[in-house]
Amino acid sequence: MKNIRPQLHKKHTLCLYGYLKKSGNPDFFSSVKEITVSKNEFIYKPPLTENYMYELVEGVIKLGGYSETGEENTYDIIYTGDYFGNLKYLNGQFFEFSKTLVDSRIRIYDLTFFKKAIVENPVTSEWFIAYLLKRWCLAEKKLGQVNERSTLQKLEFLKSHFDISVRDIHGEEHILYNLLTQKDKGDLIGATRQTIASALKKKSVFVG
């Protein structure tokens, strides 16, 4: 299946960290830091309201929310080069958690510094708009692919989409799809773990 991942035009690509570091902003070194987070650890979760934006320098993270019964629901998987966090434009309606799937390295930006750097500079502003459009386009395409398909077809799409190699902070390679639990896969295509297991069992019977 053809990869549906949208790519930014070359003129809209930017290493934000490198650009800000060279900008001479006196607040840069006090506003940006790096941390490592072990596998299966939370970076943040409700009800914490930290004033940061995050850049995934290396690793894999799942983003999600909680059901009324408190069960985790995964709605996105991001990896090296992606940004995440609460920009605080939603009037207290942000209830996301972020959790590592492998040992990961994360860059943390003070939220006020980050927003000022994006808003006040045309170069970073245009880059960030392009980046947000890329993420929005990807989410819309994924949604379109999983609608009106059988569970097995949805799983095949999911495998195609996440059949990519990613690295943890130790340089070890992983296939992203293999890092997902059946619960993660079910959440991403709107199915239960039982439905996923049943579809995979049927597939193995047909293949055999």
ABEGO torsion letter per residue (X at the ends): XBBABBBBBAAABBBAAAAAAAAGBAAAAAABBBBBBBBGBBABBOABBBBBBBBBABEBBBBBBBBAAGBBBBABBBBBGBBBEBAGAAGGABABBBBBABBBBBBBBBAAAAAAAAAABAAAAAAAAAAAAAAAAAAAAAAAAABGBBAAAAAAAAAAAABBBBBBAAGBBBBAAAABBAAAAAAAAGBBAAAAAAAAAAAAAAAX
